[in-house]
Amino acid sequence: MSLNQTVYEDTIGKFVWDPEAKVMFHTYNDDSQFATDEEFKEHLIKFGEKILEYKPVGIIEDYKTMKFVAGVELLEWIGKELKPKLVQAGVKRYAKLVSEDYISQLMAEQVVEEARQKNPGAIPDGTFLTLEEALEWAKKV
């Protein structure tokens, strides 16, 4: 994966586009832990805009780098507002890159479960420990 094609970056994280694989990679900065729910929501609104612009077949969300803990209202918003944009853009797969750390895995599962409840017929998701595994899976159509 070519990780040098950053299409957006702010204090919370960045979105990296891989044109060959047609995959968008979303990673977080250490400062994400200090974000408010509203700031994090604004970051995710930008993510939705970039997804609609680039129309990736797969997304890799790097929960290994996420230090932010989302509140219930934000999780509900993600399921109701953000995940439908992924479907609209034609995303086929959503890969979660996690560490063996329980909190990281739990956060990833919470986001996906909230999206599933709000959006039956949600995008298939997978959980991976390495970027290589996530990329191989995410770029399959």
Contact map, one row per residue, 1 for C-alpha under 8 A:
111000000000000001001000000000000000000000000000000000000000000000000000000000000000000000000000000000000000000000000000000000000000001000000
111110000000000011000000000000000000000000000000000000000000000000000000000000000000000000000000000000000000000000000000000000000000000000000
111111000000000111000000000000000000000000000000000000000000000000000000000000000000000000000000000000000000000000000000000000000000000000000
011111000000000100000000000000000000000000000000000000000000000000000000000000000000000000000000000000000000000000000000000000000000000000000
011111100000000111000000000000000000000000000000000000000000000000000000000000000000000000000000000000000000000000000000000000000000000000000
001111111000011110000000000000000000000000000000000000000000000000000000000000000000000000000000000000000000000000000000000000000000000000000
000011111000011110000000000000000000000000000000010000000000000000000000000000000000000000000000000000000000000000000000000000000000000000000
000001111100011100000000000000000000000000000000000000000000000000000000000000000000000000000000000000000000000000000000000000000000000000000
000001111111111000000000000000000000000000000000000000000000000000000000000000000000000000000000000000000000000000000000000000000000000000000
000000011111110000000000000000000000000000100000000000000000000000000000000000000000000000000000000000000000000000000000000000000000000000000
000000001111100000000000000010110000000000000000000000000000000000000000000000000000000000000000000000000000000000000000000000000000000000000
000000001111110000000000000111110010000100100000000000000000000000000000000000000000000000000000000000000000000000000000000000000000000000000
000000001111111000000000011110010000000000100000000000000000000000000000000000000000000000000000000000000000000000000000000000000000000000000
000001111101111100000000011110000000000000000000000000000000000000000000000000000000000000000000000000000000000000000000000000000000000000000
000001111000111110000001111000000000000000000010000000000000000000000000000000000000000000000000000000000000000000000000000000000000000000000
001111110000011111000001110000000000000000000000000000000000000000000000000000000000000000000000000000000000000000000000000000000000000000000
011011100000001111100111100000000000000000000000000000000000000000000000000000000000000000000000000000000000000000000000000000000000000000000
111010000000000111111111100000000000000000000000000000000000000000000000000000000000000000000000000000000000000000000000000000000000000000000
000000000000000011111110000000000000000000000000000000000000000000000000000000000000000000000000000000000000000000000000000000000000000000000
000000000000000001111110000000000000000000000000000000000000000000000000000000000000000000000000000000000000000000000000000000000000000000000
100000000000000001111110000000000000000000000000000000000000000000000000000000000000000000000000000000000000000000000000000000000000000000100
000000000000000011111111000000000000000000000000000000111100000000000000000000000000000000000000000000000000000000000000000000000000000000100
000000000000000011111111100000000000000000000000000000011111000000000000000000000000000000000000000000000000000000000000000000000000001001100
000000000000001111000111110000000000000000000000001000010111000000000000000000000000000000000000000000000000000000000000000000000000000000000
000000000000001111000011111000000000000000000000000000000011110000000000000000000000000000000000000000000000000000000000000000000000000000000
000000000000111100000001111100000000000000000000000000000011110000000000000000000000000000000000000000000000000000000000000000000000000000000
000000000000111000000000111110000000000000000000000000000000111011000000000000000000000000000000000000000000000000000000000000000000000000000
000000000001110000000000011111010000000000000000000000000000011011100000000000000000000000000000000000000000000000000000000000000000000000000
000000000011110000000000001111110000000000000000000000000000000011000000000000000000000000000000000000000000000000000000000000000000000000000
000000000001000000000000000111111000000000000000000000000000000011100000000000000000000000000000000000000000000000000000000000000000000000000
000000000011000000000000000011111110000000000000000000000000000000100000000000000000000000000000000000000000000000000000000000000000000000000
000000000011100000000000000111111110000100000000000000000000000001110000000000000000000000000000000000000000000000000000000000000000000000000
000000000000000000000000000001111110000000000000000000000000000001111000000000000000000000000000000000000000000000000000000000000000000000000
000000000000000000000000000000111111000000000000000000000000000000010000000000000000000000000000000000000000000000000000000000000000000000000
000000000001000000000000000000111111111100000000000000000000000000010000000000000000000000000000000000000000000000000000000000000000000000000
000000000000000000000000000000000111111100000000000000000000000000000000000000000000000000000000000000000000000000000000000000000000000000000
000000000000000000000000000000000011111110000000000000000000000000000110010000000000000000000000000000000000000000000000000000000000000000000
000000000000000000000000000000000011111111000000000000000000000000000000000000000000000000000000000000000000000000000000000000000000000000000
000000000000000000000000000000000011111111100000000000000000000000000000000000000000000000000000000000000000000000000000000000000000000000000
000000000001000000000000000000010011111111110000000000000000000000000000000000000000000000000000000000000000000000000000000000000000000000000
000000000000000000000000000000000000111111111000000000000000000000000000010000000000000000000000000000000000000000000000000000000000000000000
000000000000000000000000000000000000011111111100000000000000000000000000000000000000000000000000000000000000000000000000000000000000000000000
000000000101100000000000000000000000001111111110000000000000000000000000000000000000000000000000000000000000000000000000000000000000000000000
000000000000000000000000000000000000000111111111000000000000000000000000000000000100000000000000000000000000000000000000000000000000000000000
000000000000000000000000000000000000000011111111100000000000000000000000000000000100000000000000000000000000000000000000000000000000000000000
000000000000000000000000000000000000000001111111110000000000000000000000000000000000000000000000000000000000000000000000000000000000000000000
000000000000001000000000000000000000000000111111111000000000000000000000000000000000000000000000000000000000000000000000000000000000000000000
000000000000000000000000000000000000000000011111111100000000000000000000000000000100110000000000000000000000000000000000000000000000000000000
000000000000000000000000000000000000000000001111111110000000000000000000000000000000000000000000000000000000000000000000000000000000000000000
000000100000000000000000000000000000000000000111111111100000000000000000000000000000000000000000000000000000000000000000000000000000000000000
000000000000000000000001000000000000000000000011111111110000000000000000000000000000110010000000000000000000000000000000000000000000000000000
000000000000000000000000000000000000000000000001111111100000000000000000000000000000110110000000000000000000000000000000000000000000000000000
000000000000000000000000000000000000000000000000111111100000000000000000000000000000000000000000000000000000000000000000000000000000000000000
000000000000000000000000000000000000000000000000011111110000000000000000000000000000000000000000000000000000000000000000000000000000000000000
000000000000000000000100000000000000000000000000011111111000000000000000000000000000000011100000000000000000000000000000000000000000000000000
000000000000000000000111000000000000000000000000001001111110000000000000000000000000000011100000000000000000000000000000000000000000000000000
000000000000000000000110000000000000000000000000000000111110000000000000000000000000000001111000000000000000000000000000000000000000000001111
000000000000000000000111000000000000000000000000000000011111000000000000000000000000000000111110000000000000000000000000000000000000000001110
000000000000000000000011110000000000000000000000000000011111100000000000000000000000000000101110000000000000000000000000000000000000000001000
000000000000000000000011110000000000000000000000000000000111110000000000000000000000000000000111100000000000000000000000000000000000011001000
000000000000000000000000111000000000000000000000000000000011111000000000000000000000000000000111100000000000000000000000000000000000000000000
000000000000000000000000111100000000000000000000000000000001111111000000000000000000000000000001110000000000000000000000000000000000000000000
000000000000000000000000001100000000000000000000000000000000111111000000000000000000000000000001111000011011000000000000000000000000000000000
000000000000000000000000000000000000000000000000000000000000011111000000000000000000000000000000111000010000000000000000000000000000000000000
000000000000000000000000001111000000000000000000000000000000011111100000000000000000000000000000000000000000000000000000000000000000000000000
000000000000000000000000001111011000000000000000000000000000011111110000000000000000000000000000000000010000000000000000000000000000000000000
000000000000000000000000000101111000000000000000000000000000000011111000000000000000000000000000000000000000000000000000000000000000000000000
000000000000000000000000000000011110000000000000000000000000000001111100000000000000000000000000000000000000000000000000000000000000000000000
000000000000000000000000000000001000000000000000000000000000000000111110000000000000000000000000000000000010000000000000000000000000000000000
000000000000000000000000000000000000100000000000000000000000000000011111011000000000000000000000000000000000000000000000000000000000000000000
000000000000000000000000000000000000100000000000000000000000000000001111111000000000000000000000000000000000000000000000000000000000000000000
000000000000000000000000000000000000000000000000000000000000000000000111111100000000000000000000000000000000000000000000000000000000000000000
000000000000000000000000000000000000000000000000000000000000000000000011111110000000000000000000000000000000000000000000000000000000000000000
000000000000000000000000000000000000100010000000000000000000000000000111111111000000000000000000000000000000000000000000000000000000000000000
000000000000000000000000000000000000000000000000000000000000000000000111111111100000000000000000000000000000011001000000000000000000000000000
000000000000000000000000000000000000000000000000000000000000000000000001111111110000000000000000000000000000000001100100000000000000000000000
000000000000000000000000000000000000000000000000000000000000000000000000111111111100000000000000000000000000000000000000000000000000000000000
000000000000000000000000000000000000000000000000000000000000000000000000011111111110000000000000000000000000001001100000000000000000000000000
000000000000000000000000000000000000000000000000000000000000000000000000001111111111000000000000000000000000001101111110000000000000000000000
000000000000000000000000000000000000000000000000000000000000000000000000000111111111000000000000000000000000000000100110000000000000000000000
000000000000000000000000000000000000000000000000000000000000000000000000000011111111100000000000000000000000000000000000000000000000000000000
000000000000000000000000000000000000000000011001000000000000000000000000000011111111110000000000000000000000000000000000000000000000000000000
000000000000000000000000000000000000000000000000000000000000000000000000000001111111111000000000000000000000000000100010010000000000000000000
000000000000000000000000000000000000000000000000000000000000000000000000000000111111111100000000000000000000000000000010000000000000000000000
000000000000000000000000000000000000000000000001001100000000000000000000000000001111111110000000000000000000000000000000000000000000000000000
000000000000000000000000000000000000000000000001001100000000000000000000000000000111111111100000000000000000000000000000000000000000000000000
000000000000000000000000000000000000000000000000000000000000000000000000000000000011111111110000000000000000000000000000011000000000000000000
000000000000000000000000000000000000000000000000000100000000000000000000000000000001111111100000000000000000000000000000000000000000000000000
000000000000000000000000000000000000000000000000001100110000000000000000000000000000111111100000000000000000000000000000000000000000000000000
000000000000000000000000000000000000000000000000000000111000000000000000000000000000011111110000000000000000000000000000000000000000000000000
000000000000000000000000000000000000000000000000000000111110000000000000000000000000011111111100000000000000000000000000001000000000000000000
000000000000000000000000000000000000000000000000000000001100000000000000000000000000001001111100000000000000000000000000001100000000000001001
000000000000000000000000000000000000000000000000000000001110000000000000000000000000000000111110000000000000000000000000001111000000000011111
000000000000000000000000000000000000000000000000000000000111100000000000000000000000000000111111000000000000000000000000001111000000000001000
000000000000000000000000000000000000000000000000000000000111100000000000000000000000000000001111100000000000000000000000000011110000011011000
000000000000000000000000000000000000000000000000000000000001111000000000000000000000000000000111110000000001000000000000000011110000010000000
000000000000000000000000000000000000000000000000000000000001111100000000000000000000000000000011111000000000000000000000000000111110010000000
000000000000000000000000000000000000000000000000000000000000011100000000000000000000000000000001111110011001000000000000000000111100000000000
000000000000000000000000000000000000000000000000000000000000001100000000000000000000000000000000111111011000000000000000000000001000000000000
000000000000000000000000000000000000000000000000000000000000000000000000000000000000000000000000011111011000000000000000000000001000000000000
000000000000000000000000000000000000000000000000000000000000000000000000000000000000000000000000011111111000000000000000000000000000000000000
000000000000000000000000000000000000000000000000000000000000000000000000000000000000000000000000001111111100000000000000000000000000000000000
000000000000000000000000000000000000000000000000000000000000000000000000000000000000000000000000000011111110000000000000000000000000000000000
000000000000000000000000000000000000000000000000000000000000001101000000000000000000000000000000011111111111000000000000000000000000000000000
000000000000000000000000000000000000000000000000000000000000001000000000000000000000000000000000011111111111100000000000000000000000000000000
000000000000000000000000000000000000000000000000000000000000000000000000000000000000000000000000000001111111110000000000000000000000000000000
000000000000000000000000000000000000000000000000000000000000001000001000000000000000000000000000000000111111111000000000000000000000000000000
000000000000000000000000000000000000000000000000000000000000001000000000000000000000000000000001010000011111111100000000000000000000000000000
000000000000000000000000000000000000000000000000000000000000000000000000000000000000000000000000000000001111111110000000000000000000000000000
000000000000000000000000000000000000000000000000000000000000000000000000001000000000000000000000000000000111111111000000000000000000000000000
000000000000000000000000000000000000000000000000000000000000000000000000001001100000000000000000000000000011111111100000000000000000000000000
000000000000000000000000000000000000000000000000000000000000000000000000000000100000000000000000000000000001111111110000000010000000000000000
000000000000000000000000000000000000000000000000000000000000000000000000000000000000000000000000000000000000111111111000000000000000000000000
000000000000000000000000000000000000000000000000000000000000000000000000001101100000000000000000000000000000011111111100000000000000000000000
000000000000000000000000000000000000000000000000000000000000000000000000000101110010000000000000000000000000001111111110010000000000000000000
000000000000000000000000000000000000000000000000000000000000000000000000000000100000000000000000000000000000000111111111110000000000000000000
000000000000000000000000000000000000000000000000000000000000000000000000000000100000000000000000000000000000000011111111000000000000000000000
000000000000000000000000000000000000000000000000000000000000000000000000000100110000000000000000000000000000000001111111000000000000000000000
000000000000000000000000000000000000000000000000000000000000000000000000000000110011000000000000000000000000000000111111110000000000000000000
000000000000000000000000000000000000000000000000000000000000000000000000000000000000000000000000000000000000000000011111110000000000000000000
000000000000000000000000000000000000000000000000000000000000000000000000000000000000000000000000000000000000000000010011111000000000000000000
000000000000000000000000000000000000000000000000000000000000000000000000000000000010001000000000000000000000000000110011111100000000000000000
000000000000000000000000000000000000000000000000000000000000000000000000000000000000001000111100000000000000000000000000111110000000000000000
000000000000000000000000000000000000000000000000000000000000000000000000000000000000000000011100000000000000000000000000011111000000000000000
000000000000000000000000000000000000000000000000000000000000000000000000000000000000000000001111000000000000000100000000001111100000000000000
000000000000000000000000000000000000000000000000000000000000000000000000000000000000000000001111000000000000000000000000000111110000010000000
000000000000000000000000000000000000000000000000000000000000000000000000000000000000000000000011110000000000000000000000000011111000010000000
000000000000000000000000000000000000000000000000000000000000000000000000000000000000000000000011110000000000000000000000000001111110110000000
000000000000000000000000000000000000000000000000000000000000000000000000000000000000000000000000111100000000000000000000000000111110110000000
000000000000000000000000000000000000000000000000000000000000000000000000000000000000000000000000110000000000000000000000000000011111110000000
000000000000000000000000000000000000000000000000000000000000000000000000000000000000000000000000100000000000000000000000000000011111111000000
000000000000000000000000000000000000000000000000000000000000000000000000000000000000000000000000000000000000000000000000000000000111111100000
000000000000000000000000000000000000000000000000000000000000000000000000000000000000000000000000000000000000000000000000000000011111111110000
000000000000000000000000000000000000000000000000000000000001000000000000000000000000000000000011100000000000000000000000000001111111111111000
100000000000000000000010000000000000000000000000000000000001000000000000000000000000000000000010000000000000000000000000000000000011111111100
000000000000000000000000000000000000000000000000000000000000000000000000000000000000000000000000000000000000000000000000000000000001111111110
000000000000000000000000000000000000000000000000000000000000000000000000000000000000000000001010000000000000000000000000000000000000111111110
000000000000000000000010000000000000000000000000000000001111000000000000000000000000000000011110000000000000000000000000000000000000011111110
000000000000000000001110000000000000000000000000000000001100000000000000000000000000000000001000000000000000000000000000000000000000001111111
000000000000000000000000000000000000000000000000000000001100000000000000000000000000000000001000000000000000000000000000000000000000000111111
000000000000000000000000000000000000000000000000000000001000000000000000000000000000000000011000000000000000000000000000000000000000000000111
